Amino acid sequence: MLLVFRVIRLVLTLSLVAVGLLAVVGLPRLVRRRFLRGAARFVLAAVGVAVAVEDRRPFAGNARGLIVANHVSFLDVLAIAAVAPAHFVAKAEVAAMPGIGAVARRFGVISVDRASLRRLPQSLDAAVAALHRDRCVAVFPEGTTRCGRSTGEFRPAFFQAAIDAGVPVLPMRVDFRVSGVRVSGPAFIGEDTIGETMTRILRMRRLTVVVRRHEVLLPDVDRRELAARCRLLIADHEVLGHEPDRDDRPTHGRVTETLPHAA
């Protein structure tokens, strides 16, 4: 019964969001960012996902820069957009999807063809341009989704965009938890289809996505060093050799905002 209720609510929510997207396309960037942030939170609530923001930055603020994060699920985009709306870097296949691709392009999604190195400079130029004219660009430098219990190597290519634009890197970590325990149910990996992953998510109770905001990194080194430093920040529990699954309370930093479950 819970699954049916959430499916119906999700369909209605996506319909409302789609109408809203069409309505704000031509409006100023600030209005669109606010709408996207609200829409992301609205959709997460529709699938029963709460949002908790853990801020580990010494000084809070809304800096413009390159957001980099680990990648677990297609919900990662919504989780980050709910905290800091951005132009997302996505695979070229997303921009080619009927309907979704058209909306993605209108809202500044930057497509990258991972099979073609020759086209990479065009994607980097688009990211630099977006960083110059707008607030944030977001990328998942692992290049693929993982289960969330370990962090893969960060590909350095898009860190060059921060260096070229002269903006800081804004590292974030995304975790999915139930009662403080990290879970892999929302992960989109292996042979999973979108439908299978979404069904698991809709069946879960008390699911929370935790977005951890780390201190900003200045682009004062080369892209490989910048990628390595960022990975160390995001994967700090792995480096330190412990797994903070059992407690949602941070050992340092502060939870700045929690958006409750809708059901």
C-alpha positions in Angstrom: 0.0 0.0 0.0 2.9 2.4 0.8 4.4 1.7 -2.6 1.2 2.5 -4.4 0.6 5.7 -2.4 4.1 6.9 -3.1 4.0 6.1 -6.8 0.8 8.1 -7.2 2.2 11.0 -5.2 5.4 10.9 -7.2 3.6 11.0 -10.5 1.5 14.0 -9.4 4.6 15.7 -8.0 6.6 15.3 -11.2 3.6 16.6 -13.2 3.6 19.8 -11.1 7.3 20.2 -11.3 7.2 19.8 -15.1 4.7 22.6 -15.4 6.8 24.7 -13.1 9.9 24.1 -15.1 8.2 25.3 -18.3 7.0 28.4 -16.4 10.4 29.5 -15.1 12.6 28.8 -18.1 12.6 32.5 -19.2 12.8 34.0 -15.8 16.0 35.4 -14.1 18.6 33.0 -12.9 18.0 33.7 -9.2 14.3 32.7 -9.6 15.2 29.6 -11.5 17.8 28.5 -8.8 15.2 29.0 -6.1 12.6 27.0 -8.0 15.1 24.2 -8.7 16.0 24.0 -5.0 12.4 23.9 -4.0 11.5 21.4 -6.7 14.3 19.0 -5.7 13.1 19.0 -2.1 9.5 18.5 -3.3 10.4 15.4 -5.3 12.6 13.9 -2.6 9.7 14.4 -0.1 7.4 12.7 -2.6 9.5 9.5 -2.5 9.7 9.6 1.2 13.3 10.9 1.5 14.3 13.4 4.2 17.3 15.7 3.7 19.8 16.4 6.4 22.6 18.9 5.8 25.8 18.5 7.8 28.1 21.6 7.5 31.8 21.0 8.2 32.9 24.4 6.8 34.7 26.7 9.2 32.7 29.6 7.8 29.3 29.1 6.2 28.4 30.9 3.0 27.2 30.6 -0.5 30.4 30.6 -2.5 30.3 30.3 -6.2 32.4 27.3 -7.4 32.7 23.8 -8.7 30.7 21.3 -6.6 32.2 17.8 -6.6 30.6 14.8 -4.8 30.7 11.1 -4.6 28.1 9.3 -6.7 25.7 6.7 -5.3 22.2 7.1 -6.9 20.3 9.2 -9.4 18.8 10.9 -6.3 22.3 12.5 -5.7 21.4 15.2 -8.2 18.2 16.1 -6.3 20.0 16.0 -2.9 22.7 18.4 -4.1 20.2 20.6 -5.9 18.2 20.8 -2.7 21.2 22.3 -1.0 23.0 24.2 -3.8 21.3 24.5 -7.3 23.9 24.1 -10.0 24.5 23.3 -13.6 25.1 19.5 -13.5 27.6 17.7 -15.7 25.9 14.6 -17.1 26.5 11.9 -19.6 25.6 12.7 -23.2 23.0 10.0 -23.1 20.9 12.1 -20.6 20.8 15.1 -23.0 19.7 12.8 -25.7 16.7 11.4 -23.8 13.3 12.4 -25.2 11.6 15.0 -23.1 14.1 14.9 -20.2 17.0 15.9 -22.5 15.2 19.0 -23.8 14.4 20.2 -20.3 18.0 19.4 -19.2 19.5 21.5 -22.0 17.2 24.4 -21.2 18.4 24.4 -17.6 22.1 24.3 -18.5 23.0 20.7 -18.0 26.5 20.2 -19.4 26.8 17.0 -21.4 30.0 15.0 -21.6 30.7 12.2 -24.0 33.0 9.9 -22.0 33.7 7.8 -25.1 35.2 10.8 -27.0 38.2 12.6 -25.6 38.1 15.0 -28.5 34.9 16.4 -27.2 36.0 16.9 -23.6 37.5 20.4 -24.2 34.1 21.6 -25.4 32.4 20.3 -22.2 35.2 21.9 -20.1 34.7 25.2 -21.9 31.0 25.0 -21.2 31.7 24.4 -17.5 34.1 27.4 -17.3 31.5 29.6 -19.0 28.8 28.5 -16.6 31.1 29.2 -13.6 31.8 32.7 -15.0 28.2 33.7 -15.6 26.3 31.8 -12.9 26.9 30.4 -9.4 27.8 26.7 -9.4 28.6 23.7 -11.6 28.3 20.2 -10.1 30.2 17.1 -11.2 30.6 13.5 -10.0 34.3 12.9 -10.7 34.1 9.1 -10.0 32.4 8.9 -13.4 30.0 6.2 -12.2 27.8 5.3 -9.2 29.0 3.1 -6.3 27.3 1.5 -3.4 28.2 4.4 -1.0 30.5 2.4 1.3 33.6 3.3 -0.5 34.8 6.1 -2.8 36.4 5.5 -6.1 39.2 7.5 -7.6 38.4 11.0 -8.8 39.0 11.8 -12.4 40.8 15.1 -12.6 39.5 16.4 -15.9 36.7 18.7 -14.7 38.8 20.1 -11.8 40.5 22.1 -14.6 37.3 24.1 -14.9 37.7 25.5 -11.4 41.4 26.4 -12.1 40.5 28.1 -15.5 37.5 29.9 -14.0 39.5 30.9 -10.8 36.8 29.6 -8.5 37.0 27.3 -5.4 36.1 23.7 -5.3 33.1 22.9 -3.1 33.4 19.2 -1.9 30.2 17.4 -0.7 29.5 13.9 0.4 26.2 12.2 -0.2 25.1 9.3 2.1 21.8 7.5 2.4 20.8 6.3 5.9 18.0 4.7 7.8 18.0 5.4 11.6 21.6 6.5 11.4 22.9 3.4 9.5 24.3 3.8 6.1 22.3 1.8 3.5 22.9 0.9 -0.1 19.3 0.4 -1.2 19.2 3.6 -3.2 22.4 2.8 -5.1 22.2 2.5 -8.8 24.9 -0.1 -9.6 25.6 -3.3 -11.5 22.7 -4.6 -13.5 20.1 -2.4 -11.8 17.5 -0.7 -13.9 16.0 2.7 -12.9 12.7 1.0 -12.2 14.3 -1.6 -9.9 16.2 1.1 -8.0 13.2 3.3 -7.7 11.1 0.5 -6.4 13.6 -0.2 -3.6 13.6 3.5 -2.7 9.8 3.8 -2.6 9.6 0.7 -0.3 12.0 2.1 2.2 10.9 3.8 5.4 12.6 6.6 7.2 15.2 7.0 4.5 17.4 10.1 4.9 19.9 11.5 2.4 22.7 13.3 4.3 24.6 16.0 2.4 27.9 16.8 4.1 29.5 20.1 3.1 33.2 20.2 3.5 35.6 23.2 3.6 36.3 24.8 0.2 39.5 24.1 -1.6 41.3 26.9 -3.5 42.4 26.1 -7.1 46.1 26.8 -6.2 47.5 23.4 -7.4 47.2 21.3 -10.6 44.0 19.4 -11.3 45.4 16.0 -10.2 46.5 17.3 -6.8 43.1 19.1 -6.5 41.2 15.9 -7.3 43.3 13.9 -4.8 42.8 16.4 -2.0 39.1 16.5 -2.6 38.8 12.8 -2.5 40.6 12.7 0.8 38.1 15.1 2.3 35.0 13.3 0.9 36.3 9.9 1.9 37.7 10.9 5.3 36.1 8.0 7.2 37.9 5.5 4.9 41.2 7.3 5.3 40.8 7.3 9.1 39.8 3.6 9.1 36.4 3.9 10.8 32.9 3.7 9.6 30.5 6.3 11.2 27.3 4.5 10.2 25.7 4.1 13.6 25.2 7.7 14.6 23.8 10.5 12.5 25.4 13.1 14.9 28.6 14.4 13.5 31.8 14.2 15.6 32.6 17.6 14.3 30.7 20.1 12.2 27.0 20.9 12.7 23.7 19.8 11.2 22.4 23.0 9.8 19.1 21.9 8.4 16.8 18.8 8.3 13.8 18.4 6.0 11.5 15.8 7.4 10.0 12.7 5.7 6.7 13.3 4.0 5.5 9.7 4.7 
